[in-house]
Amino acid sequence: MPSAITVRSNISVHRIEVRPRRGQADPRGELVLRQIESIGLEKRPRRVDHAAVYLIEGDLSTVDVTRIADELLADCVTQSSEVHASAAAAKSRVAPGVAVVEVHPLPGVTDPAAESAQLAIFAMLGKNVEVRTGDRFDLHGVDSKFARAIAERLLANTVIHAIHDVPYLPTSFPHGAPYTLAIREVPIVKLTDAQLATLSRDAHLFLSPEEMHAIQAEYRRLGREPREIELETLAQTWSEHCVHKTLKSTIRYRELSGPPTSDAQWSLATVARNRPGHEVQPDGTVVIKNLLKSTVAAATHELMGPAAQGGGIDWCLSVFVDNAGIIAFDDDWAVCFKCETHNHPSAIEPYGGAATGIGGCIRDIMGTGLAAKPIAATDVFCVAYPTLAEVPSGCLHPKRVLTQVVAGVRDYGNRMGIPTVNGAVWFDNAYVGNPLVYCGCIGLMPRDKIRGHVEAGDRIIALGGRTGRDGIHGATFSSAELTDTHADEFSHAVQIGNAITEKKLLDCILAARDRPNGPLFRGITDCGAGGFSSAVGEMGSAIGAEVHLERAPLKYDGLSPTEVWISEAQERMVLAVPPENLDELKRVCAEHQVDWCDLGRFGTPERELVLRWHGTEVGRMDMRFLHEGNPMPVREATWDAAFAASQRYAPPAPTLVASGRFKVSEKASDLAKTLETLLEHPNISSKAWIVRQYDHEVQGMSVVKPLVGVSGGPGDAAVLQPVPTSARGLAIANGLATGLAADPYLMVLAAIDECVRNLVCVGTDPTRIAILDNFCWPSCKDPRNLGSLVRAAEACYDGAKAYRTPFISGKDSLNNQFVTESGKTIQIPPTLLISGFGIVPNVANCVTMDAKCAGNALVLVGTTHGWLGGSHFQLVAGLNDGALPETDLIAGPATAKAIHAAIVGGIIKSAHDLSEGGLLVAAAEMAFAGNIGLELDPVKAPSPRDLDVPIVAKCFAEEPSRYLLEVSYDDLTQLERFLGDIPHALIGRFVSAMTLKLNVAGDTAEIPLDRLRERWANAGSGSRSQ
Amino acid sequence: MQLPALVITAPGINCDLELCRAFELAGATVETIHLQRLSREPALVDRFRLIGLPGGFSYGDDIAAGRVMAQLMRHTVYPALAAAIARGVPMITPCNGFQIAVQAGLLPGPSAGARWPDEPAAPTVALMQNVNARFHDGWTRFEVPAETRCIWTRGLRPAPGTDLLPSAHGEGRFVTDEDTLAQLKANGQVAIRYVASDNFNGSIDAIAGICDATGLVLGLMPHPERYTRWTHHPWWTRLSPALRQGDPPGLAIFRQAVAHASRVSV
C-alpha cells in the first residue's frame, strides 16, 4: 500500500470496533476464558469479551467511515460496530470493573487482514487508505496488571505485538522515510583474528575463522575493502543453512572405546574400506570426503546405477540437485517431495515460525523443475512435555509452542488449500529451548516439466510479495545457537506470512507454466533463506547476473540496497524469463493480481554478480569465489559411545511408576494397566485435536485419511489419488526413532524401517518407495556430536541400500541447542526424521488399520528378541536399561515385501505396524478403531528359539520389522504361503464382546474397548491448551 | 449434449478442482473463470447452464469468512448471477461459497414468486465462528428435509453408513432471526441438516444448508464435491461392496442438478 509521506492535511486515523450483538455468542472471548482457565491460576476473570479493532488512516468522510463499519467490517445479522473519532472517545467506553488489553501487530509486521480490508475499501469507495488491525479483550473482574500478564502469556508475543491497556488510537501511523544512498565499506583487510571473530558475531555473519580468513585474503587480492552488501551476500551464501558445509566437508572420524554395549561396539574402520569416499588411516581414524555425497547420496546413486551392481532403479528422475527430489508417478506424471525445518524462528514466535516454515516448503515445491503443484503437506513437531512446570528464561512454555505451531501450520496450509495429511509429535524435555518444526510438502508435475535452466539474456523477474525489513538474517540466524537473549536480538528474523499472497502466486505460476505454447519461464526458484541474494545468486551462479535493486516493490520506504538484497520477506519467487515472453507474463500476473518486477538480467561477461541502485554500482562479486571460495576446513569427529549413551531416551520424562498406576509384573491385570498408561503417553495418545484442525481433504484426493475406522484410529500412512483418471495412489508416511538416540546408527535404521512399515501397511509397493533425510543435531562444532552424525549418515547408506529406498532430498539443521541465562547448554537429542512416499498400484487394494470383523484371526509377523531399551515401557516404568533394538537388514526388507504380496493378494482385512508402545498398544488401537473386540495371547509372539523372552518384552518392546495382520481363518493357509519362513504366529482372535481380553497362559484380564479409546483420546486432547 | 458449467475462482478459492471434477462426473463440461475477468465481462455468465461458487479462503477470509469476496461481487457480478438464476440456472455454493452467497445477496434470495432485486439485498442469515472457535475437519451424518424445494438435495436418502458428508470450516455456525427461520422452514428452503448429534458447529436448528425460494440455489457448509468417489468415504475399507454401488451421495447431489438443468429450456 502507498505510504505517502506528502502533506497529509485531511488524513487522520479512524478507529472502528466490531463485536457480537447483545445476545449473540462470543466464541473468541469464551475461548480465551477457557485458555485462561487451562493455565490454572487461582484468580481468573468472570468473563472475557472480544472485539475486532480496525484503525484506518485516510481522507475519509463520516459517511465513508460509517459505510465501512456497517457494510464491510460488521455483519449486520450478528454484529454491531462502533466508530471512535478520538482516543478519548474510545477510552470513555471502558466499563468499570473491566480491564482492557489490546493486541496490535508492531509496525512492519505483516497484517493480512489489513491488506484485504484496504482492497475492499478501495473497491467500495475508490479511496486508498492504510489499515491496521488489532484485537480488544475486555476482562471482567480483574485488574489491568493481571490482564497484561494474561496478554503476555496467551494473547500476544511482544516480538511481533504491542500490548495496550487502553483502547489504542494513534494520531497517525509511522511511515518510512525515503532512502538516500550511502555505500558502506567494512574494513576487514587489516583486521586481526580476534577482530575478525568479533565482526563475524556482531554483524550476525556467523562465519568461521577460516571463512573470515578466506574473505580477507580475497579482498587483499582485490586490493580493496568489501562493501557491506558483498559481505552480507557471502554470509548468506556460505551459511550452514544454504550450503550444508558441515555435511559436505571432509571429516576426520575416530572412535573412543566406549562401554562394551553390543550396539555401540562396531567400528566404522572395519567396514569403511568398502564405502565410497571413505579412507582408513593407519591409526584407525577414517577420513570421509563430503559426508553427504559418501553416504546418503552414494546409496541413491548406487541404487540408480547398473542392475548388475545392485542398482537398477529407474524411477528416480531428479535427486539432490533441485529444490525437491522428483520420482516418476506414472508415464505422464512425476511427484516431488521436500521437507524443511524452521526451528529457531518457531522457538521465538511459534505461530509465525511454523506458518512461514510450511510456506517456504510449499515454495520449494513451486520452485522445483518448471514448477510443481503442491498436493499435500506433512508436519512433525518435537517439543518438551506440555506438563513441564518451569521453563528457562528466554523460552516459551512448550504447551504454547505446540498449540501455536499447530495454529501456524493450520492457518497457512488451510488457506493455501493444501491438505496436511501426515505427521507426528515427539515429546522430550531436551527440546524446551529449541523445539523442532519439520514441514514437508509434496508436488505433482507433468514429466516433461521436471527440469528448468537459465540462459544469458533471460530477465530476472521477481513475483509475489513486496519486500520489507522482515526476515533479515534468517539464514545466518538459523545457523547460530539459540540463547536466552535471542528473542530480542533476532526479532527481525521472525515474520508472519500471508498465505493468500502465496496462493495467488501459485495460481499465477501454474497458469504461466501451462501455456498452450509452453511455459513462459525457463527457470524458477523461491526466495527462501537469503532472499534475492541466494535466489539470484544460485540461478546465476554459472553465468552471472546484473541486478537493479531499486526496482523491487517495497512494503514501505527507507530500505537500503543491502536490506532489499538479503530480506527474507515471504511469498516471493524468482523466474528466468526470455524477453519475448515478458508481455504475456505481465498479462497472467494482472489476471491473478500478482505484483511483479524486472530486477535485471542473467549473464555477465565475467560471470560476476553486479548489484546496482539507480544505476550506481553498490556491489560486484566473482561468482566463482561466491560459490566455490568457501574454504571447507577438515572437521574433527569423535564417536564416544559413553557420551552418546548419556543421551538415552529415559526419565526425566514424567514417570508414572511413582503414582503406583501399575507394577512391572507379568500378571495379566498389571500388563493391562501398563497398556492403559502407555495409551495415555503424549507420544502415543491421539493427535486428533491437531489432525482435525487441518483441512486434510482439500483437493478431493484423499483415499486413506490420517484418522481411520469408525472411531478415528491412528492410520499408518495417508494415501492420495493425485490423478483423478488413474487408479494409482501415492502414500505418505514418516519414521522417527528418537528413543534410540543413544545409538544414532540403530536409531536411523529403525526410523527407515518404521517409515517403510507405515507405507506398506496401507498397500504401498515397497519397491517404489523414496525417502528424505532431515538431520536436526546439537552443535556439530563439538566433535562428539559430529561423530554421532557420521554414524547416523552411515546408517542412511546401509538402510537405503538394504530396503532399496533411495534418498532423493534432504536437509540438515546442525546447531540445535539452547544456552540458558546461567550458561548451561541444553542439547536436543540427535533427531533424524525419515519422510517417505511411495506408489500404491491400485487404491482399491488399500488397507487400513481398524479391525473389520469379529471372527477374524490376528497374526503377528516378525521376531521379538526382548530388546526393551529406549521403549515407552521403560520410560513410563522409570527404567533405563536394556539393549536397544537392532534392525535386521535382511529380514526387514523381506518382511515388507511379503506383507505387500499378501495385501495385493487381497486376504488382508487390516494391517498395523508395531511402533511406539509395542504389541499391546498396536493391537488395542486396531480393536478400538474398528470397535471390534479382541482376545490376545502375547506369549505366542514369535521369538528366537534359543531366547527366553519375558512376557513384558513381548507386550511392550518396540522392535522393528513387526506387523499385525487381520485375516479370515479361511485365508490363514494362503497367508502362510505369502510369509514363507518369515517368523509369524496366530496370537489372537477378534470377537463380538466389546473388550480387549489378555490371556497370558491362562491368567486373563479384560478391558472395555471404550475405556481404551477414552484413555487414548482424552490424554491426546489433554496436551492442548484448551 | 453436455451442459456447460461455470466455476468462479478468485484469490484464496481452493476447492475449485474438486468442484469441477464433481460437475464433470455428473455429466457437465466445466469452465473456470477468475472473478477479475468476470467482473470486467459479466456477460460471460449468460451462456452457462450451471454455476458453482467453490470453497476456500477467498481473500484470506479476512475480516470475516467470505466478507471481502462478497463485497466485490455485490458491486460487480451480482446482477449477472441473479439474472442467470431467474432464467432457471442451478447454482451450488459449498462452504466458503455459502459464506459468500449469504453476504452477496444470493441467499436466501427473494421470497417465493418475487423477482430478484437489481441491488443485492442486505444479509438476513449469517455463518459465524463455530461454537468451539476452532476450524474442524470431519464427516457428519446428514438428513434432507422431506419438504425441501432444493433441486440439488430433494429426495436424497442414502443407505445408513453412507449418509455422511465432509465438512472443513471454522465459521459454519448458521445464525438467523426467528422470523427468517420460520420463513425458511415454511417455504421448504432448509435444504439439508446435520443429524442433531453431529451438529458440531452449533448451527440453529442443525441447519447445514439452505436454498432460495425456487430451490435452484443451494448453499451448504459441507462439501458434497469431496464425496464423489467411494474411496472418499472415511471408512470405505469397511463398507460392504453392496453398499459401495452407484453414486456416492455427494455425486448424487450434482447429478440431480445436472438432470434438472437439462430439463430447463433456455
Interface residues (C-beta under 8 A of the other chain):
Chain A: Q24 A25 P27 R28 E30 L31 A52 E71 L72 L73 D75 C76 V77 T78 P112 A113 E115 S116 A117 L119 A120 A123 M124 R410 N414 R415 M416 G417 N498 A499 I500 K503 K504 D507 A590 E591 H592 Q593 V691 R692 Q693 Y694 D695 H696 E697 V698 Q699 G700 S702 V703 V704 K705 L707 V708 G709 V710 Q721 P724 V843 A844 C846 V847 T848 D850 K852 S910 G930
Chain B: T9 P11 G12 N14 C15 L17 E18 R21 H34 Q36 R37 G56 F57 Y59 G60 D61 D62 I63 A64 R67 V68 Q71 L72 H75 Q103 A122 P123 T124 V125 A126 M128 Q129 N130 V131 N132 A133 R134 F135 H136 D137 G138 P166 A168 R173 V175 T176 D177 G202 H223 E225 R226 T228 R229 T231 H232 P234 W235 T237 R238
